[in-house]
Amino acid sequence: MLHRLIILILIIISYGLKAQDIVTFKASDSLDVVAHLYEIDESYPYIILLHQGMSSKGEYKEIAISLLKLQYNCLAVDLRFGSTINSTPNQTAANAKNANVFRSMYDAHLDIEAAIKYAYNKSQQKLILFGSSYSGTLAFKIGKDSPRIKAIIAYSPGEFFRNQFLIHDELKDIDKPIYVAGTQLEYPYLKRLCELVPKSKKTIFQPQNDEGKHGAKTLWKSDDVSKEYWLSLLMFINSIK
């Protein structure tokens, strides 16, 4: 099994970029949320991809293409708290500014909830929530009790929302698989953050050969240890199919 996964990871990271569709859907406060839809088969389940702060759906240009090879469609969402990355502007953030609606990190939960509804309605299958930094924390908060979410992946989550909730405490009663990854420096903190999660429900990863990067961008090919991160992620996704 490990040998097959290593071969798969080498195939995955060799793929070039493909085109994606731009889609728009409404959040509950009527904001137009913009996303990149990567779809290879309408019958496949979806992974919802959520960026870190000062970022956009462009954070997942490489990552989404790789995930398609695992027979998942992907929806990379522009959250209202963000900016430009990989020459891809955050259109939801621009819409929020123009509409003069609340656009803090916490307000982005409205965009995530709308994305879950949109993706679930397309396939009628349970989804994977995939977050990066602050959106990883929101993915835990929203996904843990949602019947539409089967698993949660979070890169470099943390206590970004102390005025609203403590994710350390929220995770104590989670009953679905979670995957958490971070840098070598973040790893002890992530273990404490998830200490109340049953051992059978959690996977926590740190790279061995280099520090790694904060958030999902550590999966980019430009990161020296991206292959380590990908191998660990593939093993987790394979375990929940």
C-alpha positions in Angstrom: 0.0 0.0 0.0 2.8 2.5 0.9 4.6 1.7 -2.3 1.5 2.4 -4.4 0.9 5.7 -2.5 4.5 6.8 -3.2 4.0 6.1 -6.9 0.7 8.0 -6.8 2.2 11.1 -5.2 4.9 11.2 -7.9 2.3 11.1 -10.6 0.1 13.7 -8.8 2.7 16.4 -8.4 3.8 16.0 -12.1 0.4 17.2 -13.5 0.2 20.7 -15.0 -2.6 23.2 -14.4 -6.0 22.8 -16.0 -8.8 25.2 -16.6 -11.5 25.7 -14.0 -14.9 27.4 -14.1 -15.8 30.4 -12.1 -19.1 30.0 -10.2 -21.0 32.3 -7.9 -23.5 31.6 -5.1 -25.2 33.6 -2.3 -24.2 33.7 1.3 -27.0 34.1 3.8 -26.4 37.8 4.0 -26.9 38.0 0.2 -23.2 38.5 -0.6 -22.1 37.0 -3.9 -19.4 34.4 -3.1 -17.1 33.5 -5.9 -15.2 30.2 -6.3 -13.3 28.1 -8.8 -15.1 24.9 -9.6 -12.8 22.0 -10.6 -15.1 19.2 -11.8 -14.3 16.0 -13.5 -17.4 13.9 -12.8 -20.7 15.3 -11.4 -21.2 12.0 -9.4 -18.0 12.4 -7.5 -18.0 14.0 -4.0 -16.5 17.4 -3.4 -13.6 18.8 -1.4 -14.2 22.4 -0.4 -10.9 24.3 -0.4 -10.6 27.4 2.0 -7.7 29.8 1.9 -5.7 31.5 4.6 -5.7 35.2 5.5 -4.6 37.7 2.8 -5.1 35.0 0.2 -7.7 33.8 -2.3 -8.9 30.7 -4.3 -5.6 31.0 -6.1 -3.9 29.3 -3.2 -5.3 26.1 -4.5 -4.3 26.3 -8.2 -1.8 23.5 -7.9 -3.5 21.6 -5.1 -6.9 21.2 -6.6 -5.5 19.7 -9.8 -3.8 17.1 -7.7 -6.9 16.3 -5.7 -8.9 15.7 -8.8 -6.8 12.6 -9.4 -8.2 11.1 -6.3 -11.7 11.1 -7.8 -12.9 14.2 -5.9 -14.3 17.4 -7.4 -13.0 20.6 -5.8 -14.5 23.9 -5.0 -11.9 26.6 -4.1 -13.7 29.4 -2.4 -12.9 33.1 -2.2 -13.7 34.0 1.4 -14.6 37.6 2.3 -11.5 38.0 4.4 -8.6 37.7 2.0 -6.6 39.3 -0.8 -4.6 38.3 -3.9 -2.3 35.3 -4.3 -0.8 33.6 -7.3 -2.0 36.5 -9.5 -5.6 35.6 -8.5 -7.6 38.4 -6.8 -10.1 37.6 -4.1 -13.4 38.5 -5.8 -15.6 37.8 -2.7 -13.6 40.2 -0.6 -14.1 42.9 -3.3 -17.8 42.1 -3.4 -18.0 42.4 0.4 -16.2 45.8 0.3 -18.5 47.1 -2.4 -21.6 45.8 -0.6 -20.4 47.3 2.7 -21.1 44.0 4.6 -19.2 42.6 7.5 -15.9 41.0 6.3 -13.9 39.9 9.3 -12.2 36.5 9.6 -15.2 35.3 11.6 -17.8 36.6 9.1 -16.2 34.3 6.5 -18.2 31.4 8.2 -21.2 32.6 6.1 -19.2 32.0 2.9 -18.2 28.5 4.0 -21.7 27.6 4.9 -22.9 28.7 1.5 -20.2 26.7 -0.2 -21.2 23.6 1.7 -24.8 24.0 0.5 -23.7 24.7 -3.1 -21.4 21.7 -3.3 -23.7 19.2 -1.5 -26.6 20.2 -3.8 -24.5 19.3 -6.8 -23.6 15.7 -5.8 -25.8 14.9 -2.8 -22.7 13.3 -1.2 -20.9 14.1 2.0 -18.1 16.6 1.6 -14.5 17.1 2.9 -13.8 20.6 4.3 -10.2 21.6 3.7 -9.0 24.7 5.5 -5.8 26.8 5.7 -4.8 28.8 8.8 -7.8 30.7 10.0 -10.2 28.9 7.6 -9.0 25.6 9.0 -10.3 26.7 12.4 -13.6 27.7 10.9 -13.7 24.4 9.0 -13.5 22.6 12.4 -16.2 24.8 14.0 -18.6 24.5 11.1 -17.9 20.9 10.0 -17.9 19.1 13.3 -21.7 19.2 13.6 -22.7 19.4 9.9 -24.3 16.2 8.6 -23.0 17.1 5.2 -19.3 16.9 6.2 -17.6 13.5 6.5 -14.1 14.7 7.3 -12.1 17.8 8.0 -8.5 18.7 6.9 -6.8 21.7 8.4 -3.3 23.1 7.7 -2.0 25.3 10.5 -5.2 26.0 12.4 -5.2 27.9 15.7 -7.1 29.9 18.2 -8.0 32.8 15.9 -11.4 33.4 17.3 -11.0 33.7 21.1 -13.8 36.3 21.2 -16.2 33.9 19.7 -15.1 30.4 20.7 -12.1 28.2 21.6 -11.5 25.5 19.0 -9.6 23.4 21.6 -12.9 23.1 23.5 -15.1 22.8 20.4 -13.2 19.7 19.2 -13.7 17.7 22.4 -16.9 16.0 21.1 -16.0 15.7 17.4 -17.1 12.4 15.9 -15.6 12.4 12.4 -12.0 12.0 11.1 -9.8 15.1 11.2 -6.4 15.7 9.6 -4.1 18.4 10.9 -0.8 19.4 9.5 1.7 22.2 10.3 5.3 23.1 10.4 7.9 21.6 12.7 7.5 24.6 15.0 3.7 24.5 15.0 3.5 20.7 15.7 3.6 20.8 19.6 0.9 23.5 19.5 -1.3 21.5 17.2 -1.0 18.5 19.4 -2.2 20.6 22.4 -5.0 22.1 20.2 -6.3 18.7 19.4 -5.6 16.9 22.7 -9.3 16.3 23.4 -10.0 14.6 20.1 -10.1 10.8 20.4 -6.9 9.3 19.1 -8.9 7.2 16.6 -10.3 10.3 15.0 -7.2 12.4 14.5 -4.1 12.5 12.3 -1.5 15.2 13.1 1.5 15.6 10.8 4.8 17.4 10.8 7.5 17.2 8.2 10.8 15.5 9.0 13.3 16.9 6.5 12.6 20.7 6.7 10.5 23.2 8.6 7.6 23.4 6.1 5.4 26.4 5.6 2.3 27.8 7.3 -1.0 26.8 5.8 -1.8 24.8 2.7 0.8 26.5 0.5 3.2 23.9 2.0 1.7 21.5 -0.6 3.0 23.6 -3.4 5.7 22.0 -5.5 8.0 24.9 -4.6 8.1 23.8 -0.9 11.1 21.5 -0.3 9.0 19.1 1.8 5.8 19.1 -0.2 6.2 15.4 -1.1 6.2 14.6 2.6 3.0 16.5 3.2 1.4 15.0 0.1 2.2 11.4 1.1 0.7 11.9 4.5 -2.4 13.6 3.1 -3.0 10.9 0.5 -2.8 8.2 3.2 -5.5 10.1 5.2 -7.8 10.6 2.2 -7.4 7.0 1.2 -8.4 5.9 4.8 -11.7 7.7 4.7 -13.0 6.5 1.3 
